[in-house]
Amino acid sequence: MKNCFKKILIMLVMVLTIIGVGAIQNKTTANAATVGEQLLQPESGWQRVDTCDKNFAYIGSWKYLKEDANHYNNDHETTKIVGDKIKFNFIGTKLRIIATRDGAAANNVGGSADVYIDGSKVGSYTNNNTGLQQSKLYFENTSLTNCEHHVEVIVTNVGSYNDGFTWDCIDIDGYLVKPNESISLDHSTMNLTVNDSKQLTATTTPSAVDIDWSSSDETVATVDSNGNVKAIKEGQATITAQIKGTDIKADCIVTVTKEDKEPEPADPEQEYIINTAYAKGDNTNNASGEVSIIFKGVAEAQLKVVKTADVDSVYVGDNFTYTIEVTNTSDKTAKSVVITDSAPNHIQFITSGVTTTQGTVDSNSTAKNIIVNVGDIPPSGKVIIKIPVLVVE
């Protein structure tokens, strides 16, 4: 009987031992932490990654604080700017976000954030407590595929705590990796004329990342936040697209030249441009009065005008003759030449006596204004016009 009792007792102890060992072995599963609970150390199968890990990319106005015993490894990052973010890549299937918050002040003291994994929003969390609690589990996702994941945590509320929103550490079942980031532009060079604009398009890995655009010389070319480049003045500038928060960038060299102006279409009835020449007497007797000549012809056509008088001095009532000599000194024909001469003070033209070696005197000529329709003057051609005048008071 005693032996039987001993056997039963031994068997009971063995069963209890096996149950105890099983409970210990399955402690992680049976007592796994849930969101909102304290998690001072990572559970079995998880790895904790601290604030200062080089694979965290802090985008915005983050501030690193250390020697704070309330945070894991005595350090953390803080920001007071909504929209600031943390980016990182990891390989694994599970992610937890851990933080410490002093909740002595109002609720939501620590702010809140949205969590994106592989470009999709998967949740959000609010970093608050009703009292001081170190290493609190605020967010987790345990159903990811076993591959590389890109994570972004974007601050949506900085709360009312002095430090603003805080970032402490994460737990993962794998390891962080350096992001495979790259950027390229659809143009490495660009030629623009002043006031022109053109779109630059950036392609990034991963996609949908923030890009900072800049110009090396905004007096030559500017670029907006969407990559639209505008030419300002002649010169050269480098447009740079850079993945925000990294040193990964791509350049496009922009060369700006003067605006090319299209020539105005010619009047089908007027093959040539209009030129105007003016001359005052420049020969021996230095005759006064201005002569204007209007003619059609290419810009290179040149007419020399000499105006002279056949007397040195005159009195009221005297008559004398002006001579206007027009010579084409170029190798281009001056077409449809019209010569106009205006009488100086105390001079009256005698229109009936005007003669010309080419063309006709216009019927609109007066005692104060002589008009001669000369016509075409070929290269080296010469026209002589004589105008009789009367000296008046």
Secondary structure, 3 states (H helix, E strand, C coil): CHHHHHHHHHHHHHHHHHHHHHHHHCHHHHCCCCCCCECCCCCCCCEEEECCCCCCEEECCCEEEECCCCCHHHEEEEECCCCCEEEEEEEECCEEEEEEECCCCCCCCCCEEEEEECCEEEEEEECCCCCCEEEEEEEEECCCCCEEEEEEEEEEECCCCCCCEEECEEEECCEEECCCCEEEECCCEEEEECCCEEECCEEEECCCCCEEEEECCCCCEEECCCCEEEECCCEEEEEEEEECCCCCEEEEEEEEECCCCCCCCCCCCCCCCEEEEEEECCCCCCCCCEEEEEEECCCCCCEEEEEEECCCCCCCCCEEEEEEEEEECCCCCEEEEEEEEECCCCEEECHHHCEECCCEECCCCCCCEEEEEEEEECCCCEEEEEEEEEECC
